[in-house]
Amino acid sequence: MSIPALKFARALGIADGVSLLVLLFIAMPMKYMAGMPLAVSVVGAIHGGIFVTYVLALVLAQIVVRWNIIWSLLGIAAAFVPFANFFLDRKFKTMQKEREESAGIQVVS
């Protein structure tokens, strides 16, 4: 069960990182340079939904994987920094591979 929880948290972390970049580098310029405030409203709502789901996935991973709480806090903090989710995902991927290997699951790269 811990491996699907990690995969779910990783996938949502990437989705959150992408949605943050879209919000900051596409929707915000559209609002302020092109006078299209609806872009921020739509993308912001989508990003907010992804963020809430990501936090819930981190809580699930915290419970199932029983990792140190620092990883969940780092995941939440990374959600506020552009590109940080992608760097943290590397660590989560390493953790996932270690768990797969210890569970006897063949890792395919």
C-alpha angles and dihedrals in degrees: 000000000000094000095057089047090053092046090050092050091047093050092049091046090057091045090050092049092050093046091050091052092048090050095048102037104031112020098040094050089047089055098046103030102033099030094240106136092167089074092065092044094054099038091041091055092048091047091049092053092048091048094052091048090048092053090050089050090052090051089050091049090047090056099040102036094036093214124162112287089238089077092057091047091049089050091053092045091048090057089069098050120073112245093003093109090060093054093046089049089065090061092045089050090053090049090049093051091049091052092047091051093047090049091052095246114147109243115222116193 
